[in-house]
Amino acid sequence: MSPLNGYTVIELAGIGPAPMAGMMLADMGAEVIRIERSTSVSERRAKDVSLRGKKSVMLDLKDPRAVRALLQMIESADVLIDPYRPLTCEKLGIGPDECLSRNPRLVFARMTGWGQHGPQAMAAGHDINYIALTGALHAIGRAGERPVVPLNLVGDMGGGGTLLVVGILAALLETRGSGKGQVVDCAMVDGAIQQMWMFQGMLAAGAWDDGAREANLLDGGAYFYDCYECADGRYISLGAIEPQFHATMITLLGLDPGDFADQHDKTQWPALKQAIAAAVRTKTRDEWCRIMEGTDACFAPVLRMSEAPAHPANVARECFVEIDGVVQAVPAPRFSRTPSRVRRGAPVPGEHTAQVLAAMGIAPCDVAALAKGVGTGGSADAP
């Protein structure tokens, strides 16, 4: 048994954070049924980790018969994940009013970039745009240079997919007591702003310079919280904020503690950073690993994605698993009594259409008619 065994989630096909949320719920044991809009099969899709553990049903939601079939599915579902732009589901006849009238206990979870209302709501965008509006993007980067794009982790994954899972789980808990469903409105802008909570507080307290990069405690300004190049061109990370950890770091680097006595004097940071950089360049990354790994120096090597699965710490904790030739993360978080698990890899588009629809009592001939003519377009209405 996994934590969400017995729950059914219908995921309308989208990109980015919504599929991530569906993946996490599937890992936790929910039956996640992904409603596909495209018959296209590609190597990239076969390697799409977010599809693991899900069932795939092909429906053309512009066909009234497919809409009726989906509403019939919703009657016995617990969650619907809507990844489209605002009002798209309403136009298709599967908006919150229609769905909750069929199933008053349904959690209708909406995932957008800009939110359901406001001047940007109907505009296209991606992670970089959403986090630009929050202050997060401006704060990341080196002094005097343009902002650094933090992959699409802050908006899509942290502020989107992870927050969507939190909202769904909270709504499911509330439904157990009230017997009523509700709409969960999750926007990546909201999630990115929420992730900035620490820096909002530091700014208010006068402990963060909002006009500069690489000038603060956690943006690479501090010599004891940054990445450094080694003799072999690879990098290590140092993050020794607390004084006892800072002392260990300085000792293991072979430097004079007296030169680093006033750790938080920002006027000394540039010169001390140069001293750290010079010391780190005297050894390779692996040599520093032998000296500093496992100590309280707050140290870790900067690994490539391809290197991470082989690191002893990740091997010992079995952080990665290979499924259908794709090395990927094991489910997280970990549960002591009801562990999550990956039940299968990515399905073929529409692989479970007949199985799922037949279970609802729809005749095989109608199943074929429902799947016929499904488009092959992209995700124009995705957030």
Summary of the structure (lengths in Angstrom):
residues: 383
radius of gyration: 24.6
end to end distance: 33.6
largest distance: 81.7
contacts: 1192
relative contact order: 0.16
helix: 39%
strand: 14%
